[in-house]
Each structure stands twice: as structure tokens, then as C-alpha cells.
């Protein structure tokens, strides 16, 4: 299990990777954890990632399925964490910490 902590504006976002299960939570929602199915996705962000879904009414469902397939195609949690860190950085999330298996967290990215 790997936990990743990000900052976006005044919120802190936690991403938990446990095998192929990815959970997301933030301080604005009281740190409640949810799967990607429960997240509010930005249409603009999904169109940037998947331009072919522009005119598709089921864009949200298809984008979620593609995310899950991408995660499942990665062999280890470390590669899943690297993918999530790189992807969220593109959308303004600042990576702060990474914690593996409950061990002491290590700083990632620029935490100044």
C-alpha cells in the first residue's frame, strides 16, 4: 500500500494505492475516501486526456474505464504511484509526501 499526499490551493489530497484499488480523499470533504467512480471529474480535463470523447455523451464512464485499465496494466504499486504523481502534477497538484506500507513518509517533489 502506498499513500500519496498532494496540495491543491488550500486543500490537501490523499491518494491511496492498494494493489489495483485507488482511493482519493481531500480535506474539503473531511478526508472521506472514494474510488474514482465517486469523484467529480472535470469534462475539460477528461477531454484534454481523451480528445476522442469530445462528442460522446458517456465520456465520464469511458474515461473512468480507461483510467482503471491503465492502472491495472501497471505491474507494481510504485509504477502506479509514479503515473499518478506525474498526471496530477499536470493539473496543478503539488506532490508533498509518499508513504509505503505505513513506514515513515518521504518528501516528493518541491515541498517548499
C-alpha positions in Angstrom: 0.0 0.0 0.0 1.3 3.5 -0.9 -0.2 6.8 0.3 0.5 10.0 -1.7 -0.2 13.5 -0.3 -0.7 16.4 -2.7 -1.7 20.1 -2.2 -4.0 21.9 -4.5 -4.7 25.5 -3.4 -5.7 25.3 0.3 -6.7 21.6 0.1 -4.7 18.5 0.8 -5.4 15.5 -1.3 -4.7 11.9 -0.3 -4.3 9.1 -2.9 -4.1 5.6 -1.5 -2.9 2.8 -3.8 -3.6 -0.7 -2.7 -3.0 -3.1 -5.5 -5.4 -2.1 -8.3 -7.6 -0.2 -5.9 -7.1 3.6 -5.9 -8.8 5.8 -3.3 -9.0 9.5 -3.3 -9.8 11.9 -0.5 -9.3 15.6 0.4 -9.6 17.9 3.4 -12.6 19.7 1.9 -14.7 16.6 2.2 -13.5 15.7 5.6 -10.9 13.3 4.3 -13.6 10.8 3.1 -12.1 8.3 0.7 -13.7 7.4 -2.6 -12.9 5.5 -5.7 -12.6 7.3 -9.0 -16.3 6.3 -9.6 -17.3 8.7 -6.8 -15.2 11.7 -7.9 -16.5 14.7 -9.7 -14.5 14.7 -13.0 -13.7 17.8 -15.0 -15.0 17.5 -18.5 -12.3 19.8 -19.7 -9.6 17.6 -18.0 -11.1 14.4 -19.5 -11.2 16.0 -23.0 -7.6 17.0 -22.6 -6.6 13.4 -21.8 -9.0 11.7 -24.2 -9.9 14.1 -27.1 -11.8 11.3 -28.9 -14.5 11.6 -26.2 -15.4 15.2 -27.1 -18.8 14.3 -28.7 -19.5 11.2 -26.6 -22.3 11.5 -24.1 -20.8 8.7 -22.0 -17.4 10.5 -21.7 -17.3 10.2 -17.9 -17.9 6.4 -17.8 -15.4 5.7 -20.6 -12.7 8.0 -19.0 -13.1 6.1 -15.7 -12.8 2.7 -17.5 -9.7 3.9 -19.3 -8.1 5.1 -16.0 -8.9 1.7 -14.4 -7.4 -0.2 -17.4 -4.3 1.9 -17.3 -3.8 1.2 -13.5 -4.4 -2.5 -14.0 -1.8 -2.7 -16.8 0.9 -1.5 -14.4 2.7 -4.3 -12.7 3.6 -2.8 -9.3 2.3 -0.1 -7.0 5.5 2.0 -7.4 4.8 2.4 -11.2 1.1 3.3 -10.4 2.3 5.9 -7.9 4.8 7.4 -10.4 2.0 7.6 -13.0 -0.5 9.3 -10.6 2.2 11.8 -9.4 3.1 12.8 -13.0 -0.5 13.0 -14.1 -1.7 15.1 -11.1 1.3 17.5 -11.5 0.0 18.3 -14.9 -3.2 19.6 -13.3 -1.6 21.8 -10.7 -1.4 19.3 -7.8 1.8 19.7 -5.8 3.2 16.4 -4.6 4.2 16.5 -1.0 4.8 13.1 0.6 4.8 9.4 -0.3 4.4 6.7 2.4 4.9 3.0 1.7 3.3 0.2 3.8 2.9 2.5 6.8 6.6 3.4 7.1 7.7 7.0 7.6 6.7 9.2 4.7 9.3 10.7 2.4 9.1 14.1 0.7 8.4 14.1 -3.1 8.5 17.0 -5.4 9.2 20.5 -4.3 7.7 20.9 -0.8 8.9 24.5 -0.1 
